[in-house]
């Protein structure tokens, strides 16, 4: 969930012929030159930082076929299992569906976690495929390992900087093999060093339809839109939109939401056509 979100993250695997496993994360824009390079499934887990407080929240995000896993949380249990075998149930707070092959679940432990303890994710009725999806590549150790987090002895993470600012920068469209990426780009100033999630609400002013999704920054920017294969938000060829953000840390502590910012569809001034 970095970002939450999967207009964002990707993995590249080279085996004889190039196969690309792709999915987008928390508003970060990625695309590839061919449609066949978009994977058909994928899961991301947040926080991305492994060290958490005893009251951390969690986001699990599914891409394409993996969206059904997120939707199943309405009818099954999700747990954190400690290194000592103790189970802590995660309460499903919200489920948000993006506009292009993304769905995310926002979760919170039903009780305070124990200090200085490693926790692993677990579902009731967990399938073999879901167990595979719960393994991530550790670049430092150069191996795949189970998704985990380790608590500190603190009840909360670092506070948000109340001087945080989010400013509209530009819209941008990039055309790829079988579709474009299209984003409104916002610059972040005065943020804290800890991981921040941005509850993002986008309204299509033509019909007042609102889409809500949690995204993450990439290099000090928020990209609000979609890549070639997936994304939280989509745009029509023309039209006006407005967006506002609510920054929160991984414990769920928030700043006041921003004012609404109005912007044109990224495709409005796209000279290559839509």
Short mmCIF file of the C-alpha atoms (twelve columns), coordinates in Angstrom:
data_MODEL
# 
_entry.id   MODEL 
# 
loop_
_atom_site.group_PDB 
_atom_site.id 
_atom_site.type_symbol 
_atom_site.label_atom_id 
_atom_site.label_alt_id 
_atom_site.label_comp_id 
_atom_site.label_asym_id 
_atom_site.label_seq_id 
_atom_site.Cartn_x 
_atom_site.Cartn_y 
_atom_site.Cartn_z 
_atom_site.pdbx_PDB_model_num 
ATOM 1   C CA . UNK A 1   0.000   0.000   0.000   1 
ATOM 2   C CA . UNK A 2   5.149   2.023   -1.745  1 
ATOM 3   C CA . UNK A 3   1.488   2.978   -2.590  1 
ATOM 4   C CA . UNK A 4   -1.500  2.241   -1.835  1 
ATOM 5   C CA . UNK A 5   -2.509  1.711   -4.531  1 
ATOM 6   C CA . UNK A 6   -1.602  0.133   -7.704  1 
ATOM 7   C CA . UNK A 7   -1.254  2.699   -10.074 1 
ATOM 8   C CA . UNK A 8   1.978   2.119   -8.917  1 
ATOM 9   C CA . UNK A 9   4.119   -0.899  -8.197  1 
ATOM 10  C CA . UNK A 10  5.485   -3.570  -10.506 1 
ATOM 11  C CA . UNK A 11  7.759   -6.552  -10.602 1 
ATOM 12  C CA . UNK A 12  9.818   -7.710  -13.557 1 
ATOM 13  C CA . UNK A 13  10.849  -11.313 -14.090 1 
ATOM 14  C CA . UNK A 14  13.137  -12.455 -16.906 1 
ATOM 15  C CA . UNK A 15  13.013  -16.166 -17.788 1 
ATOM 16  C CA . UNK A 16  14.039  -16.973 -21.370 1 
ATOM 17  C CA . UNK A 17  11.406  -14.635 -22.755 1 
ATOM 18  C CA . UNK A 18  10.535  -11.544 -20.761 1 
ATOM 19  C CA . UNK A 19  7.463   -11.937 -18.545 1 
ATOM 20  C CA . UNK A 20  6.339   -8.962  -16.559 1 
ATOM 21  C CA . UNK A 21  4.274   -9.276  -13.431 1 
ATOM 22  C CA . UNK A 22  2.552   -5.975  -13.002 1 
ATOM 23  C CA . UNK A 23  0.196   -4.236  -10.710 1 
ATOM 24  C CA . UNK A 24  -0.379  -0.684  -9.569  1 
ATOM 25  C CA . UNK A 25  -0.161  0.628   -6.098  1 
ATOM 26  C CA . UNK A 26  -1.562  3.727   -3.915  1 
ATOM 27  C CA . UNK A 27  -1.588  6.095   -6.866  1 
ATOM 28  C CA . UNK A 28  1.846   5.495   -8.360  1 
ATOM 29  C CA . UNK A 29  1.689   5.430   -12.152 1 
ATOM 30  C CA . UNK A 30  3.303   2.594   -14.117 1 
ATOM 31  C CA . UNK A 31  2.587   1.088   -17.509 1 
ATOM 32  C CA . UNK A 32  4.169   -1.127  -20.108 1 
ATOM 33  C CA . UNK A 33  4.263   -1.141  -23.872 1 
ATOM 34  C CA . UNK A 34  2.172   -4.270  -24.431 1 
ATOM 35  C CA . UNK A 35  -1.183  -5.375  -22.980 1 
ATOM 36  C CA . UNK A 36  0.072   -8.907  -22.517 1 
ATOM 37  C CA . UNK A 37  2.605   -7.584  -20.013 1 
ATOM 38  C CA . UNK A 38  -0.124  -6.778  -17.484 1 
ATOM 39  C CA . UNK A 39  -0.463  -9.555  -14.944 1 
ATOM 40  C CA . UNK A 40  -3.907  -10.936 -14.216 1 
ATOM 41  C CA . UNK A 41  -3.659  -10.804 -10.425 1 
ATOM 42  C CA . UNK A 42  -1.639  -9.456  -7.530  1 
ATOM 43  C CA . UNK A 43  -1.844  -8.428  -3.880  1 
ATOM 44  C CA . UNK A 44  -0.097  -5.620  -2.001  1 
ATOM 45  C CA . UNK A 45  0.106   -5.161  1.763   1 
ATOM 46  C CA . UNK A 46  0.480   -2.003  3.846   1 
ATOM 47  C CA . UNK A 47  2.144   -0.613  5.864   1 
ATOM 48  C CA . UNK A 48  5.157   -1.106  3.662   1 
ATOM 49  C CA . UNK A 49  7.426   -0.297  6.571   1 
ATOM 50  C CA . UNK A 50  8.003   -3.412  8.664   1 
ATOM 51  C CA . UNK A 51  8.270   -1.657  12.022  1 
ATOM 52  C CA . UNK A 52  4.863   -0.658  13.376  1 
ATOM 53  C CA . UNK A 53  3.256   0.487   16.615  1 
ATOM 54  C CA . UNK A 54  1.011   -1.675  18.776  1 
ATOM 55  C CA . UNK A 55  -2.066  0.023   17.242  1 
ATOM 56  C CA . UNK A 56  -1.281  0.033   13.536  1 
ATOM 57  C CA . UNK A 57  -3.891  -0.151  10.794  1 
ATOM 58  C CA . UNK A 58  -3.454  -2.285  7.662   1 
ATOM 59  C CA . UNK A 59  -4.446  -2.135  4.002   1 
ATOM 60  C CA . UNK A 60  -4.685  -5.154  1.700   1 
ATOM 61  C CA . UNK A 61  -5.117  -4.328  -1.985  1 
ATOM 62  C CA . UNK A 62  -6.015  -6.665  -4.819  1 
ATOM 63  C CA . UNK A 63  -5.488  -6.244  -8.547  1 
ATOM 64  C CA . UNK A 64  -7.715  -7.855  -11.239 1 
ATOM 65  C CA . UNK A 65  -8.484  -11.489 -10.309 1 
ATOM 66  C CA . UNK A 66  -7.189  -10.896 -6.794  1 
ATOM 67  C CA . UNK A 67  -9.996  -8.401  -6.168  1 
ATOM 68  C CA . UNK A 68  -12.186 -11.381 -5.284  1 
ATOM 69  C CA . UNK A 69  -9.925  -12.061 -2.288  1 
ATOM 70  C CA . UNK A 70  -10.557 -8.549  -0.982  1 
ATOM 71  C CA . UNK A 71  -14.304 -8.872  -1.572  1 
ATOM 72  C CA . UNK A 72  -14.329 -12.170 0.359   1 
ATOM 73  C CA . UNK A 73  -13.276 -10.407 3.565   1 
ATOM 74  C CA . UNK A 74  -16.938 -9.531  4.170   1 
ATOM 75  C CA . UNK A 75  -17.573 -13.204 4.910   1 
ATOM 76  C CA . UNK A 76  -14.335 -14.517 6.407   1 
ATOM 77  C CA . UNK A 77  -11.882 -13.768 9.197   1 
ATOM 78  C CA . UNK A 78  -8.534  -12.035 8.768   1 
ATOM 79  C CA . UNK A 79  -5.889  -12.420 11.473  1 
ATOM 80  C CA . UNK A 80  -2.419  -11.460 12.521  1 
ATOM 81  C CA . UNK A 81  -0.606  -14.510 13.876  1 
ATOM 82  C CA . UNK A 82  2.256   -13.782 16.261  1 
ATOM 83  C CA . UNK A 83  5.569   -15.600 16.207  1 
ATOM 84  C CA . UNK A 84  4.246   -17.442 19.289  1 
ATOM 85  C CA . UNK A 85  1.111   -18.683 17.515  1 
ATOM 86  C CA . UNK A 86  -1.336  -16.208 19.087  1 
ATOM 87  C CA . UNK A 87  -4.104  -14.882 16.825  1 
ATOM 88  C CA . UNK A 88  -5.397  -11.304 16.737  1 
ATOM 89  C CA . UNK A 89  -8.439  -10.733 14.547  1 
ATOM 90  C CA . UNK A 90  -8.460  -7.776  12.153  1 
ATOM 91  C CA . UNK A 91  -11.692 -5.811  11.936  1 
ATOM 92  C CA . UNK A 92  -12.761 -4.810  8.407   1 
ATOM 93  C CA . UNK A 93  -13.370 -1.044  8.592   1 
ATOM 94  C CA . UNK A 94  -13.894 -0.172  4.921   1 
ATOM 95  C CA . UNK A 95  -13.671 -1.641  1.442   1 
ATOM 96  C CA . UNK A 96  -13.015 0.707   -1.494  1 
ATOM 97  C CA . UNK A 97  -13.248 -0.232  -5.165  1 
ATOM 98  C CA . UNK A 98  -11.139 1.676   -7.639  1 
ATOM 99  C CA . UNK A 99  -12.409 2.470   -11.113 1 
ATOM 100 C CA . UNK A 100 -9.927  0.263   -12.946 1 
ATOM 101 C CA . UNK A 101 -9.211  -3.266  -11.605 1 
ATOM 102 C CA . UNK A 102 -8.327  -2.357  -7.997  1 
ATOM 103 C CA . UNK A 103 -10.019 -3.039  -4.660  1 
ATOM 104 C CA . UNK A 104 -8.663  -2.412  -1.165  1 
ATOM 105 C CA . UNK A 105 -9.652  -3.317  2.386   1 
ATOM 106 C CA . UNK A 106 -8.859  -1.130  5.407   1 
ATOM 107 C CA . UNK A 107 -8.351  -3.149  8.607   1 
ATOM 108 C CA . UNK A 108 -7.684  -2.559  12.296  1 
ATOM 109 C CA . UNK A 109 -6.773  -5.088  15.039  1 
ATOM 110 C CA . UNK A 110 -9.586  -5.783  17.496  1 
ATOM 111 C CA . UNK A 111 -7.067  -5.494  20.328  1 
ATOM 112 C CA . UNK A 112 -3.732  -3.874  20.987  1 
ATOM 113 C CA . UNK A 113 -0.768  -5.844  19.636  1 
ATOM 114 C CA . UNK A 114 1.984   -7.041  21.924  1 
ATOM 115 C CA . UNK A 115 5.258   -5.070  22.002  1 
ATOM 116 C CA . UNK A 116 8.412   -6.244  20.219  1 
ATOM 117 C CA . UNK A 117 6.572   -9.068  18.479  1 
ATOM 118 C CA . UNK A 118 6.582   -10.284 14.877  1 
ATOM 119 C CA . UNK A 119 3.172   -10.840 13.259  1 
ATOM 120 C CA . UNK A 120 2.219   -12.665 10.071  1 
ATOM 121 C CA . UNK A 121 -0.984  -12.288 8.042   1 
ATOM 122 C CA . UNK A 122 -3.493  -15.127 7.931   1 
ATOM 123 C CA . UNK A 123 -6.999  -15.670 6.462   1 
ATOM 124 C CA . UNK A 124 -9.621  -18.185 7.506   1 
ATOM 125 C CA . UNK A 125 -10.045 -20.838 4.818   1 
ATOM 126 C CA . UNK A 126 -6.801  -19.715 3.232   1 
ATOM 127 C CA . UNK A 127 -6.168  -21.200 -0.218  1 
ATOM 128 C CA . UNK A 128 -2.838  -22.321 -1.623  1 
ATOM 129 C CA . UNK A 129 -2.851  -19.422 -4.077  1 
ATOM 130 C CA . UNK A 130 -3.525  -16.931 -1.280  1 
ATOM 131 C CA . UNK A 131 -0.602  -18.382 0.665   1 
ATOM 132 C CA . UNK A 132 1.623   -17.773 -2.370  1 
ATOM 133 C CA . UNK A 133 0.360   -14.199 -2.629  1 
ATOM 134 C CA . UNK A 134 1.343   -13.633 0.995   1 
ATOM 135 C CA . UNK A 135 5.005   -13.998 0.100   1 
ATOM 136 C CA . UNK A 136 7.018   -10.974 -0.992  1 
ATOM 137 C CA . UNK A 137 10.509  -10.596 -2.377  1 
ATOM 138 C CA . UNK A 138 13.079  -9.199  0.066   1 
ATOM 139 C CA . UNK A 139 15.646  -7.363  -2.059  1 
ATOM 140 C CA . UNK A 140 18.148  -7.197  0.787   1 
ATOM 141 C CA . UNK A 141 17.989  -10.912 1.608   1 
ATOM 142 C CA . UNK A 142 17.434  -11.824 -2.071  1 
ATOM 143 C CA . UNK A 143 14.642  -14.262 -1.295  1 
ATOM 144 C CA . UNK A 144 10.879  -14.491 -0.914  1 
ATOM 145 C CA . UNK A 145 9.434   -14.455 2.581   1 
ATOM 146 C CA . UNK A 146 6.036   -14.312 4.280   1 
ATOM 147 C CA . UNK A 147 4.437   -10.912 4.748   1 
ATOM 148 C CA . UNK A 148 5.190   -9.744  8.289   1 
ATOM 149 C CA . UNK A 149 5.375   -6.731  10.586  1 
ATOM 150 C CA . UNK A 150 7.208   -6.237  13.874  1 
ATOM 151 C CA . UNK A 151 5.848   -4.060  16.644  1 
ATOM 152 C CA . UNK A 152 7.893   -1.627  18.694  1 
ATOM 153 C CA . UNK A 153 7.072   -0.947  22.333  1 
ATOM 154 C CA . UNK A 154 5.221   2.243   21.342  1 
ATOM 155 C CA . UNK A 155 1.441   2.620   21.306  1 
ATOM 156 C CA . UNK A 156 1.500   5.044   18.360  1 
ATOM 157 C CA . UNK A 157 3.747   6.002   15.468  1 
ATOM 158 C CA . UNK A 158 5.254   9.453   14.818  1 
ATOM 159 C CA . UNK A 159 2.762   12.306  14.528  1 
ATOM 160 C CA . UNK A 160 1.854   13.911  11.217  1 
ATOM 161 C CA . UNK A 161 3.297   17.319  10.416  1 
ATOM 162 C CA . UNK A 162 0.435   19.812  10.683  1 
ATOM 163 C CA . UNK A 163 2.243   22.008  8.127   1 
ATOM 164 C CA . UNK A 164 1.860   19.353  5.404   1 
ATOM 165 C CA . UNK A 165 0.677   20.890  2.133   1 
ATOM 166 C CA . UNK A 166 -0.624  19.335  -1.076  1 
ATOM 167 C CA . UNK A 167 -0.522  21.502  -4.206  1 
ATOM 168 C CA . UNK A 168 -1.816  20.772  -7.703  1 
ATOM 169 C CA . UNK A 169 1.044   20.625  -10.218 1 
ATOM 170 C CA . UNK A 170 -0.231  19.401  -13.589 1 
ATOM 171 C CA . UNK A 171 -2.119  16.730  -15.490 1 
ATOM 172 C CA . UNK A 172 -0.271  14.207  -17.601 1 
ATOM 173 C CA . UNK A 173 -1.148  11.567  -20.197 1 
ATOM 174 C CA . UNK A 174 1.304   8.970   -21.543 1 
ATOM 175 C CA . UNK A 175 0.270   6.601   -24.344 1 
ATOM 176 C CA . UNK A 176 1.426   2.986   -24.312 1 
ATOM 177 C CA . UNK A 177 0.844   -0.197  -26.288 1 
ATOM 178 C CA . UNK A 178 -2.844  -0.732  -25.599 1 
ATOM 179 C CA . UNK A 179 -3.877  2.226   -23.527 1 
ATOM 180 C CA . UNK A 180 -2.815  5.432   -21.809 1 
ATOM 181 C CA . UNK A 181 -1.918  6.389   -18.286 1 
ATOM 182 C CA . UNK A 182 -3.696  9.544   -17.153 1 
ATOM 183 C CA . UNK A 183 -3.087  11.401  -13.911 1 
ATOM 184 C CA . UNK A 184 -3.512  14.645  -12.063 1 
ATOM 185 C CA . UNK A 185 -0.227  15.205  -10.225 1 
ATOM 186 C CA . UNK A 186 0.067   16.898  -6.837  1 
ATOM 187 C CA . UNK A 187 3.205   17.950  -4.983  1 
ATOM 188 C CA . UNK A 188 3.567   17.263  -1.247  1 
ATOM 189 C CA . UNK A 189 5.461   19.655  1.028   1 
ATOM 190 C CA . UNK A 190 6.412   19.488  4.719   1 
ATOM 191 C CA . UNK A 191 5.542   15.855  5.238   1 
ATOM 192 C CA . UNK A 192 6.844   13.741  8.099   1 
ATOM 193 C CA . UNK A 193 9.253   10.874  7.474   1 
ATOM 194 C CA . UNK A 194 6.853   8.156   8.586   1 
ATOM 195 C CA . UNK A 195 4.593   6.327   6.129   1 
ATOM 196 C CA . UNK A 196 1.515   8.349   5.191   1 
ATOM 197 C CA . UNK A 197 -1.660  7.259   3.466   1 
ATOM 198 C CA . UNK A 198 -3.899  9.731   1.653   1 
ATOM 199 C CA . UNK A 199 -7.627  9.124   1.612   1 
ATOM 200 C CA . UNK A 200 -8.428  10.552  -1.829  1 
ATOM 201 C CA . UNK A 201 -11.921 11.585  -2.929  1 
ATOM 202 C CA . UNK A 202 -12.449 12.418  -6.606  1 
ATOM 203 C CA . UNK A 203 -15.755 13.801  -7.896  1 
ATOM 204 C CA . UNK A 204 -16.763 13.891  -11.554 1 
ATOM 205 C CA . UNK A 205 -18.506 17.268  -11.754 1 
ATOM 206 C CA . UNK A 206 -20.577 16.174  -14.761 1 
ATOM 207 C CA . UNK A 207 -22.579 13.682  -12.683 1 
ATOM 208 C CA . UNK A 208 -21.365 14.274  -9.095  1 
ATOM 209 C CA . UNK A 209 -20.177 10.659  -8.852  1 
ATOM 210 C CA . UNK A 210 -17.559 10.319  -6.124  1 
ATOM 211 C CA . UNK A 211 -14.840 7.667   -5.969  1 
ATOM 212 C CA . UNK A 212 -12.795 7.190   -2.793  1 
ATOM 213 C CA . UNK A 213 -9.479  5.351   -2.525  1 
ATOM 214 C CA . UNK A 214 -6.353  5.383   -0.346  1 
ATOM 215 C CA . UNK A 215 -3.163  6.195   -2.222  1 
ATOM 216 C CA . UNK A 216 0.503   6.740   -1.377  1 
ATOM 217 C CA . UNK A 217 3.070   9.166   -2.621  1 
ATOM 218 C CA . UNK A 218 5.890   8.531   -5.045  1 
ATOM 219 C CA . UNK A 219 8.955   10.788  -4.891  1 
ATOM 220 C CA . UNK A 220 7.067   13.493  -3.033  1 
ATOM 221 C CA . UNK A 221 4.094   13.466  -5.402  1 
ATOM 222 C CA . UNK A 222 0.575   12.052  -5.494  1 
ATOM 223 C CA . UNK A 223 -0.585  10.741  -8.867  1 
ATOM 224 C CA . UNK A 224 -4.360  10.667  -8.988  1 
ATOM 225 C CA . UNK A 225 -5.550  8.545   -11.887 1 
ATOM 226 C CA . UNK A 226 -4.589  5.309   -13.599 1 
ATOM 227 C CA . UNK A 227 -1.887  3.527   -15.550 1 
ATOM 228 C CA . UNK A 228 -2.270  1.394   -18.649 1 
ATOM 229 C CA . UNK A 229 -3.574  -1.630  -16.772 1 
ATOM 230 C CA . UNK A 230 -5.207  -0.375  -13.596 1 
ATOM 231 C CA . UNK A 231 -5.740  2.513   -11.253 1 
ATOM 232 C CA . UNK A 232 -7.957  4.059   -8.612  1 
ATOM 233 C CA . UNK A 233 -9.447  6.807   -10.803 1 
ATOM 234 C CA . UNK A 234 -10.416 7.146   -14.471 1 
ATOM 235 C CA . UNK A 235 -11.274 10.185  -16.602 1 
ATOM 236 C CA . UNK A 236 -13.519 10.976  -19.556 1 
ATOM 237 C CA . UNK A 237 -12.153 12.648  -22.679 1 
ATOM 238 C CA . UNK A 238 -13.296 16.032  -21.427 1 
ATOM 239 C CA . UNK A 239 -14.846 17.381  -18.272 1 
ATOM 240 C CA . UNK A 240 -14.069 18.834  -14.874 1 
ATOM 241 C CA . UNK A 241 -13.193 17.026  -11.648 1 
ATOM 242 C CA . UNK A 242 -12.463 17.950  -8.076  1 
ATOM 243 C CA . UNK A 243 -10.348 16.183  -5.468  1 
ATOM 244 C CA . UNK A 244 -9.532  16.455  -1.799  1 
ATOM 245 C CA . UNK A 245 -7.141  14.518  0.429   1 
ATOM 246 C CA . UNK A 246 -7.164  13.416  4.062   1 
ATOM 247 C CA . UNK A 247 -3.613  12.516  5.180   1 
ATOM 248 C CA . UNK A 248 -3.308  9.842   7.871   1 
ATOM 249 C CA . UNK A 249 -0.503  7.861   9.426   1 
ATOM 250 C CA . UNK A 250 -0.553  4.086   9.729   1 
ATOM 251 C CA . UNK A 251 -2.215  4.309   13.154  1 
ATOM 252 C CA . UNK A 252 -5.167  6.111   11.590  1 
ATOM 253 C CA . UNK A 253 -4.365  9.519   13.072  1 
ATOM 254 C CA . UNK A 254 -5.442  12.159  10.546  1 
ATOM 255 C CA . UNK A 255 -4.965  15.748  9.600   1 
ATOM 256 C CA . UNK A 256 -7.928  17.844  8.497   1 
ATOM 257 C CA . UNK A 257 -8.919  17.133  4.908   1 
ATOM 258 C CA . UNK A 258 -7.700  19.590  2.285   1 
ATOM 259 C CA . UNK A 259 -9.940  22.003  0.418   1 
ATOM 260 C CA . UNK A 260 -11.373 20.755  -2.872  1 
ATOM 261 C CA . UNK A 261 -9.144  21.342  -5.906  1 
ATOM 262 C CA . UNK A 262 -10.851 21.554  -9.312  1 
ATOM 263 C CA . UNK A 263 -9.003  20.372  -12.425 1 
ATOM 264 C CA . UNK A 264 -9.699  19.446  -16.039 1 
ATOM 265 C CA . UNK A 265 -9.576  15.902  -17.346 1 
ATOM 266 C CA . UNK A 266 -5.953  15.006  -18.180 1 
ATOM 267 C CA . UNK A 267 -7.172  14.128  -21.683 1 
ATOM 268 C CA . UNK A 268 -8.496  17.657  -22.325 1 
ATOM 269 C CA . UNK A 269 -5.178  18.980  -23.661 1 
ATOM 270 C CA . UNK A 270 -3.738  15.677  -24.811 1 
ATOM 271 C CA . UNK A 271 -2.497  16.430  -28.330 1 
ATOM 272 C CA . UNK A 272 -2.206  12.765  -29.329 1 
ATOM 273 C CA . UNK A 273 -5.963  12.238  -29.008 1 
ATOM 274 C CA . UNK A 274 -8.064  10.085  -26.729 1 
# 
